[in-house]
Amino acid sequence: MQMTVRAFEIEGLLDKAPEGIEVLSLDCFDTLIWRNTHAPTDIFADIEFLGGGVEPRMWAESHARKRAHLRTGAREVGLTDIYREMMGNADDAEIEAAIGRELAIEADHAFAFAPTVALMREAKRRGLKLIIVSDMYLTEPQLRAHIAGAAGEDVLALVDHVFVSNAHGEGKRDGLFPIVLKTLGVAADKILHVGDNRAADYDAAHEHGLHAVHLLQFDSDAASRLRMEAATALMLDPQSGITRPVAQPHRAQIAMRSSDDPAYMLGHDIVGPGLETFAHWLKNELDEASAKAGRPVRPLFVMRDGYLPYKVFEALYPEMDAKTVEISRFVALRASIKDEKFLDHYLEEWTERLPVRSLARQLMLFTHEYAKFDKGGDDYEAHKLHRQAFVKWIRKDRDIQRKIFTRRDAFLKKIIAHLAAAGVEQGDAIMLVDIGYNGTVQNLLTPMLAEAMNVSVSGRYIFLREKRQSGLDKRGMIDVRNFDYRTLHALSRSIVVLEQLCNIEQGSTIDFDADGTPVREKIDAKAASNASRGKVQAAALDFVAAAGNSRVRAPRADDLASRCRAAAASFARLFFLPSAGEVGVFESFDFDYNMGSAASVTLVDKGRGKHGLRRRGLTFYNDQLPQFMSAELQAQGLPVSLANFTASRFKLDLRSTDFEVGGLQVPVILAGATQQGVMDFTAWPTAEGYYHLRVPVGPQRPVVAVQLGQVCEWVQVEEFGFMPLEDMWDGKSASTIAAKATADAMEQMSPGLFRATPTGVLIAAPPEGSEPMVLSLVFRPVVARKATAQLRAVA
């Protein structure tokens, strides 16, 4: 029969069993009884031990095993041996109390895997004997009690025999299976053994003649992702893995996924668990807010990004009568401009961020009213001047201001009609629900709705990170109550990733009809036809629909706080350590800015990350603010991704000079009008074998000739251009102006690739002007000139 089965196949395993099987033998841990944590040792974080219980508990077990083997040759130990090693001079009562606490901790995190229980019931229906064979430091009574606590007495009653290594002094890889055979008095080929450990449960059983099946809990993608989620949890929360176990309540349901489609995995394994947790958290918040208000608080999910959270919440809590509203940031801003004070505030915040046409649309101006300012073509400076003139006109012209305020009043009535269509009445209490992260719509609506409808507004978000304390009723599942501002800020930079997975494929609302029906912006055809989003969302809903089916009962440790931390780790892992398959899904995503413009941008530009690393090394992201930087870095490997994650999470002050090691000396000819000379400059490694050479060019404007032929036989040139010296200061984005280049004694074999003689030089004509500049050359020695390379390498 098939030697490996996945978790979702185990329930029907006996249909494929060999003829003549009389006994079903099961491993216990991670086959029948699973834990709610990433690793079995994670539960030791609940042991109260100064500095954390995980390492001391692991060290104690390791030392106890070594001591027992040296003294008696025993290969197994019990909890008493372990705690005597761990607690030194403790008396018997203290040891027993400590053992009791660990057993209680194990019980808190344990649950029975429902498909394995179904297999056990089918085995008994077919008249098979059922045994448990476990490598464990528990005694048989302790293990029986543990199974009963996690699975129920009825499940324990199905078991005919329990064999545990501690009781027999032998593990499955040593002599436990012969003991099983002797005790049962049956032939080995009458037993089918199933377990998750390839060596102990398959190889060892097979060697002793048993039929054996290896249970593969997770496919390789899921196993890797769960490890990365656990690592991310440690990065986010200093107490994770120390005094708090790394919880992964979604493990069992992930094991039940059969599809290996990348988009489906993304929805089922990441988005689904996170939004399910958010729905439970939100229900708790609604109940608390309603009790405090003395009346029901209406949940209103803000479209577009609130679409999938709404569908998940509706699936889990249909009785809450949640509704959706299409109040975008664009329309909320428009409705907020009720007088000169709010107009000034709007202009101060948005003038430098939007073109004249978008500003005018926001202010509800007609084309003929602002047309004289909507000029400039592609000329940035002309645009800037026209925008300044537009703002000056708005602030000066009282008549146009009156039109703006009058139109705003009419617009507010349409928003009120839209809310009424969602069931909002005078005097209601509403809770706006969105992904986050600032709650701008809530900030704008709260005073307006209080004045116009006597409606109280609260807000609940997946992420909440306010730069300015609003003082409003806001909370986030992930906010300052459980994470510091640095963590929240790092997460907020990639929040568009989750928004794109959760939103509905329709344009942003820019207006309403008189009855409150939304008027939406048209969207780019590419942005509207993303089949991957639909697959992700369907998979997330599949996870929610099946949630709980994989466990007989939830473990006691599966509380809302641990689920929220697990959701944070899962989302953060996606934001900072995406897999290649996930990046492939996101390559088809485009998004718009939701500010009255139909323009869309590609979410992932892999070329930007590749070229940025080549040209500037690991710190190039200091000058970049792409929405999903980690996806653009993923192909460069885990070290680069971890560096980006660590620098972002901890806001590390890392600079390019910190990475300058292993440089290469390159001779450069500087030829001015009256003199010339040769100087060695150091080219520092960046990425993928590239080096970055910088040559300062002052007001005298010499011709610069880089003697690449001295160090390379074959060389690939990535960048050759000038940048203003001022742009190299920290915090400024350095833009390179291509140099007028001439290659001498260097034959171009393909674009950017040269074959150089020993005298080969790359010459840059002087740039115009007198501003201090830096010549930037990024190159890769494809074949180094061996005669000089060793001499020129910098230690």
N, C-alpha and C positions, 0 to 999 in steps of 0.2 A: 504494500500500500504506500501511498505518498508519505514520505518521511517528514515533510515540513507542512504545517498548516498555519494559516493566519487565524487571528482571534475570531474573525467573523465566520470562520468555517467550522469551528470546534463543536458547535451544537449538533451538527449532522455527521460527526466523525464516525459513529458506529455503523453508518450505512456503507462505509468504505472499509470496515475492519475485516481482517482475514477470517475465514471460516474457523469455527471451533474455539473462539475466544470465550473463556469462562470468567476472567477477572479483568476489571478495568482498574488500572493503577494510575493515580494522579499525584503529581507533585503538589505541594501546598502553595507556597508563596509565589506570586506572579503567575500562577496557573488557576488555582481556586480562589485564594485570598490575595487581593491586591492592596496596595497602600495608596493613600491620597497624595503622595509626595513623588518628587522626581526619582530619588534614589532611596533604597531601603534605609541607609544610614541617616537620611535627612530627619527622620523622626527623633533622633537623639538630640536635636536642638531643643526639644521640650524638656530635656533633663536639666534640672536647675543645678548648674555648675558654674562657678566663677570663671568668666572668659568663654563660656559656651560649652555645651556637653558633647558635641559631635566628636572632636578629636580625642578627648580623654577616654570616651567610651570605645572608640575604635582602637586606640593604643592599648587599652586594657584587654580587649579581646585578643589582639595579636600577641601580647605578652603572655596571656594565660595559655594560649595554644602552644606557644613555644615552650613554656615551662612544663606543661603536661606531657608534651612529646619527649622532652629531655628526661623527665622523671620516670615515666611509665611507658612511653611509646604510644600513648593514646593520641588519636587524631581529632577527637571531639572534646568539647568542654561545655559546661552549663553556665547559667547566669550566676550561680554562686561563685564559681571559679573566676568569672569575669569581674564581679563586683569586689571580690577580695583583692584582686589585683588593682582595681580602680580606687578603692577606698582605704587602702593601707591598714590602719589600726582599728577600723570599725569593728564593733562587736556583732554577734549573730543577729541581734534584733535590728540593728541598723542595716545590716546586709539584707535581711528579709524585707525591710521596709523599702529599700532602694529597688529590690527586685519587683516588689508590688507596684511601685511607681512606673517602672519600665513596662510591665505588663499592661498597666492602664493606658500608658502612652501608645503602645502598639494597638490596643483595642480602639483608641480614639481615632486612629488613622486607617483602620482596616475596613474593607468591604469585600463581599463575595462577588466575583465576576459572574453575572447572570447566565451567559451562554455556557459556562462550565457547570453551573448548577443544573441547567437544563440537560446537559450531557449526563450528569449523574442520575437524574430522574429517569432518563431514557434507558440507562444501563440497568437500573433496578427493574424497570418495566420488562426488560428482556430477560430478566432472571440472572443477571451477572452479579458476581461478588464485586464489592467496591472497596478499594484500599487507598490509603494516603501514605506516600513515601516521601519523607522530607529530610533534607539536610538542614538542621536547625539546632540551636543551643537550648531550646525549650525542652522540658520534660514532656512525656506523652500526656499526662493530665493537663499541663499548661497548654499544649497545642490543641487538645480537644476543646478546652474551654474557649480558646481563642477562635476556633472555627465556629463554635456555637454562638459566640458573641457577634461575630461578623456576618454569619450566614443564617443563623437561626438553629434552634434545637432540632427542627424537622430535617434540616440538611445534614446535621451531624448524625442523626439517626440512620441516614442512608449508608453511612460508612461502617464496614464490617471490621476492619483492622486499621490501626495507625502505627506506622513504623517511623520513628524519628531517630536521627543519627546520634543525638545526645544519649538516648537510652541504651544504644547498642555499642557505642564507642567506635562506630564505623560509618563513614559517609557513603553515598551512592557510588563514588568513584573508587572506593576501597572495598568494603566487604558487606555493604548493607543489602544488596540485591540477593546474594546467596542466603542471607538470613531470612529474607522475605520468602524465597522459594522453599526453604526448609520448614518454616512456620506454616505456610499454607499447604504444603504437601501436594503441589500441582506442578506439572511440567512447565518449563519456561515459555514454551510456544503457546501456552493457553492464556498468557497474560499480555495485555496491551497497556504499555506505560506511556503517559503523556506528561510533558513538562517543558518549561521555557529555557532551561539551561542545556545547551547543545552537548557539552561534555558530560555532565552528570545525568541528564535525563535521556539523551539519545545514545551517545557513544557507549556509556557504561551499561545501560540496559541492553543494548544490542550485543555487546560483548558477552553478556551472560545468557544470551539466547532468547530474550524477551522481544516481542514485537514492540517497536518504539516509534514515537512520533514527537518531533520537535515543534513546540508551539512558538511561532514567531509573533511576538506581541505587536511589533510595529514594522512597517516597511522602512527602508533605509532613510527616506526623506523625513518621515515622521520622527524616527529615532534621533536623527541629527538635529532636527528642529527643536525637539524637547530638550536636548542637551544645551542648545544655544539659549533657549528660554530660561533654563535654570541658571546659566552663566549670566544672562541679562538680569535676572532677579537679584543676583549678588551685586551687580553693578549699581542697580537702582536703590537698593535698600541695604544699608550697612549691617543690619541685624539679621538679614536672611542668611540661613545656613549657620548662624551663630546661636541666636536665641529664638529664632523663628524658623520652622521648617520651610523648605521651598515647596509650596503646595502646587499641585497640578491636577485639579479636580476634573479636567477634561480628558485625561489619559485614556480611560476605559472606552469612552465614546469614540476617540480618535482611532483606537485599535479596531473598531468596528467598520471603519471606512474601507470600501473595496475599490473605489475609483482611484486611479493614479493620474488623472488629468490635473495639471498644475493649477488651473483656475478653480476647479472643484476642491482640491486640497486647501487652497488659500481660503475659500469660503467656509469649508467644513471645519477645518482644524484651527483656524485663527479668528476669523470674523465671527463665526457662529458662537464659539465659547465666550468671546469677549462681550458680544451684544446680549447673550443670554444673561450673563452676570449683570450687565448694565440694567436690563429689564427688572431683575430681582431687586437691585439696589434702588431703582426708580420707584418701584412699588412700595418699598419701605419708606422712601422719602415722601411719597404721596400720602401714605397712611399717617405719617408723623405730622405733615403739614395740615392735613384735614382735621386731625384731632386738635391741633393747636388753634386752628381757625374756627373750630366748632361748626364747620360746614364742608361739603366736598370741594376739593380743589381739582379743577379740570385740567387734565394733561393735554397740551397742544404741541404736537411735534412740528417743528419748523422745517418746511420744505426749502430746498431740495435735499439737503444732506440728511435730514431727519427721516427720510423715506424708509430705509432698511431698519433702523432702530424702532420705528413705528410698527413695521410689519412683525418684528420679533415680539415687541410688547403686546401687540394685539393677539398674537398667537398664544402667548402665555397667560394674558389677563384680559380676555374679551369683556369681562364684566366691568372693567374700568371705563369703558366707552371713550377711549382716546380718540382724538380728532387730529387732523392735519391742517396747518395754515401756511399760506404762501406769502410770508412777509420776509422778503430778502433784506439784506443790509441796505441795498439801494433804495427800496421804498421806505424803509424805516428812517433813513437819513432824510429823504425828501419830506416826510411828514413831520420831521423835527424842526424844520426851519420856519418857525412861527413868527419870529420878530428879528430885529436887527442884531441882537446879541447872539442868537443861534446862527444867523447868517454869517456873522464874523467868525464864529467858532468853526463853522463848516469850511469857509474859505481858507482859514489858517491851516486846517488839517489836510485838505485835499487839493489845494491849488497846484502844488508841485508834483502831485501823483497822478493827475488825470488831464487829458487834453481838453481844450475849450469845449468841444462838442459834448463830451460826457458831463462836464460841469454844467453846461447849459441845460442839458436834458434833465439832470438832477434837480435843477431849479425851475423846471417846467417852463422854460422859455421856448418860444417858437423860432423856427429857423430864420425867418426874416429879422428877428430881433437881435440875434447874435452873429449873423452871417459875416459881418465885416471883421469879426475877430477870428473866424474859423479859417485861417489862411496859414501859409508857410510851407506847404508841401512836405518834403523830407528834411527841410532845414531845421535842425534842432534849435538853433539860436533864434531863428525867426518865430518858431512856435513859442519859445519862452517869452519873447517880447509881446506877441499877441495875447498870450495868457495873462501877462502882467497888465496889459491894457484892459483886458476883459474884466479882471478883478477890480481895477480902479474904477471902471465904469459902473460896475454893480454897486460898489460902495458909495459912489457919489450920486447916482441917479435915483432920487426918491420915488419917482413914478414907477420905475421898473421894480423897485423894492416892494411897492404896494401891490403890484401885479403878482409877484412871487408869493407874498403872504396870503393874498386872496385865493390864489390857486392852491396853495397849501391847505387852507381851511376846507376847500371843496374836496381835496384829495384825502384828508383825514376822514371825512364822512364816508368815503368809499372803503377805507380800511375798516371802519366800524361796521359797515355792511358786510364786509368779508368775514369779520369775526362773528357777527350775528349768524351768518350762514353756517358757522362751525358750532353754533349753540351757545355762544357767549352772550350773557345778558347783563343789564345794569346791575352793579353791585356784586358781580361774581368774583371768585378767586381763581386765577389761572396759573398754570405752571408751564412755561415755555421749555421745551426739551430739544436739545440740539447736541451736536458733537463737541462744539466749543470753538475757540478756547478762551475768548474774552467776554462773550456775552454782549456784544455790541447792540444787537437788536433789542435785548432786554433793557439795556441802558437807555435807549431812545424811547421805547414804548412805555416804560413805567410811568413817567410823569404825564405823558399824553393821555394814557388810558385812565389814570387816576382822575384827571381833570374832566375828561369827556364822558366817562362811563362809570366812574366810581369803582373801577376794577382794580384789585390788587394783583400784582404780577410778581411771581417768583421764577427762578430759572434753575434748571438742573442739566448738567452737561457730563459727557464722558470725560473730557479734559477741561480744567478751568485754571487759567493762569492770567490773572489781572496784573497789569503793570501799575495801574492806579487803582487804589481801593475805592470801589464804587459805593460801598455801604449798603448795597441792595441785597435782597434775599437770594443769594447764589451759592450753589455747591456743585462740586464735581465729584464723580466717582474717583477720579484721580486729581487731587488738588493739594493745597498746602497742608491739609490735615494729615496727609500720609507721605508726602514727598516735599523736598526742599525746592526753592525757586529755580536753582540751577537745573535740576532734573526736569522740572515742568517746562522750563524754557527750551531745553534741548528737545523734548518731545513735541513741543508746539511747532517747531520748525518744519516738521514733516507731517503735520496733521492733515494736510491735503491728501495724503495717501489714503487715510481712512475715509475722508470725505468722498473721494472718487469711487471707493468701493460701495459706499452706502447711498449715494444719491440716485435720483430718478432721472432718466434721460429726457429732460425737457429743459427749455430755456428758463432763465431766471425771470422772476416776476418784475415787471417794470411799471405796471399800472393796474388799475381795476376798472371794470365797468361800474355803472351806478349801483347795480345790485350786489357788488362785491366779487363778481367773477374775475379771476386773474387774467391779466393780459401779459403774455410772456414774450421774452426776447427770442428771436430765432437763433438757433445754434448751428454751428458748423456741422456739415453732414458727417464728417469723420467723428466728431465728438458724440454724435447722436446714434452711432451705429456700432457701439462697442459690445460685441457678443460676449466678451469675457466677463463684463460686469454682471450680465444676467446670469451667467453660470456661477459666479461667485455668490450672488445673492440667493440663488436657488439652493446652493449647497449649505449656506448659512442657515437657511430655514429648515433644511433637512436635519441639520445637527440639532436645532431647537426642538423639532418635532419628536426626535428620538431620545432627547436628553433624559437620562434616568433609566432607560431601558437596559443599559449595560451593567447596572448595579442592583443587587438584591435590595439593599437599603443604603442610604447615604451614611458615611462615617460621621461620628460626632465632631470631628475636627473640620468638617466641610462647612465652615461658617462663612458669612458674607464678607467679613474682613479679609480672610485668606483668599477668597475668590477674587476680590477686587485687586489684591496684590498680584495674583496669577494673571489676571487680565492685563494689568499694567505691563508685566514682564512679556506677555505674548505680543502686545501691540508694539512695545519698544523694540523687541527683537526684530519684528518686521520692519520697523522704521530704520534700524541701524545695521542689522545683520541679515538682509534678505538673501534668499537662495537664488541660484541662477534661474531656476524655474519660475520663481516669483517675479524676478526682474523681467523675464520674458513675457509674463502676463501684462505687466505695467507698460511695456513698450508700446502697446496699442492704445494707451490712454492719453486723451487730451483734456484740458480743463480750461474754463473761462474764469475771469476774475470776479464775476458777479457784481459788477458796478456799472451796469447799463451799457456794456460793450459786448458785442457778440464774438469778439476775437477770442481764439483759443490758442493754447500753448501746449507743446508736447511735455508730458510729465517727466519722461526719462530721456536724457540725451547722453548715451554711453560714450560718445566721442568726446564730450566735454570733460568727463572724468579722466579718460585715457590721456588726452592731450594735456590737460592740466597737470597731471602727475609727471608726465614726461618733462614738461617745461619748468615746473616750479617745485616738484617733489611733494612730500606729504603735507606741507603747509599751504598748498595752493588754495585749499578751501577756506583759508582765513579771508581771502578776497572774494569769495563766491557765496552766493546765497540761493542755490537752486533748491527747489521744493523737496527733492528726493535724492540728495547727494549720495547717500549710501548705495543706492541702486546703480549709480554711475561709477562707483568705486568697486562694486562687487567682483567684477572680473579680475581685479588686481590681487585678489586673495584675502584671506582672513587677517593677516597682519595689518594690512592697510585699513580694512574695515574696522578692526579693533582700535587702531590708532585714532580714527575719526570718531568712533563712539566714545572712547575714553576722553579725548580732548573736548568733545561737546558736552558730555555728561558732567565732567568736573571743571569745565571752563579753564583748561590748562593753558598757561601762557607759553606756548611753544612757538618758536620762530625758526625761520629757515636756517639760521646759523647753528641751531642746536643739532641739526642733522648733517652738518658738514664734516664728513669723515671719509677717508679713502679717496681724496681728490687726485686730479691728474694735472701735471704742469704742462701748459701749452704755450709755445713761443708766439708772440704777436709783434708784428712790425707796425710802428706808429710813424707815419711820414707826414710831417708838416711842411709849411711853405719854406722854412729856413733850416729845419733840422729833422733828422729821423733817427730811430733807434729800435732795438729789439728788447722786449721785456717778457718775462714769464708770468703768466696769469694762471691761477688755479681754477680748473673746472671741477665742480662738485657733483657727485652722483645724485640723480633724481629718482627715476624709476625705469624699469625695463631695460637697464643697461645704458640709459642716456645720461649725459653730463650737461651741466649748465655753466657756461663761461660768461662772465660779465666784464666788459672793458669800459672804463669811464672815458667820456669824450667831452672835453672842455670847450670854451669859446673859440680856441684856436682851430678847431675842426680839422684834425689830421685825418688822412686816409688810414683806415685800419685794415691790415692784412693778417689774417689768422693762419698760421703755418700748420694746417691740419695734416699735411703730408708728413710732417715730422713725427706724428704719433699714430697715424692711421694709414693702412694700405687701402681699406675700404671704409667709407664713412657714410652714415645716414644723417641728413640735416633735417631737423624738425622745425627750428625757428632761427631766423637771422634778421634781426631788426633792432630799432632804437626805441627806447622809452625814456620819458623825462625822469631825471634823477629824483624829482620831488614825488613822483608816483611810487617810488620804491619804499617810502616811509610806511611804517606799520599802519594798518587800517585803511590804506588807499588801494584801490584796484589799479594794477599796472596794465596799461594798454600799450601794445607794441605796434610800432609803425615799421612796415617791412622796409628793409634796407635795399638800396640799389646795388645788387651784388654781382660780382664777376668772379668766376672760378678760373684760376690759372694753374696749368699742369694738373688739373683734376677733370677727369672725363665723367660726364653724367651718364650713368648706365640705365637709370629709370628715375622717375620723379623723386628728387630728394636723395638719391643714392649715387655716390661718387666713388670712382676708383682713382686714387691719388698717387702720384710719384713722390719721392722724398722731398721734392721742392714745391709740392702742391700748396697753394694758398687760396683762401676764400677772402675776397676783397670787398670792403664796404665803402662806398663813396660817402663823403661827409654829409650829414643831414643839414637842412637849411636852418638859419637862425643862429642864435648864440646861447640859447638856454642850455644849461648843463644836461647832458644826456648820458645814457649807458647803452653800449652795444650789447645785445643779448644774443648769444649763440647757444642753441640746444642741439647736441649732436650725439650720435651713438657710434663708437668705434666697432664696426662690424668685424673687421680684421685689423688688429693692432699691429703697428710696425714694431716687431719684436726687438729689433736692435736698440730702440730708444725707449720702448714702453717701460721696461724695468727701471731704467735710469730716471724716468720722469714721474713714476708713481710716487704719490705723496703718502707718507706713513700716517 
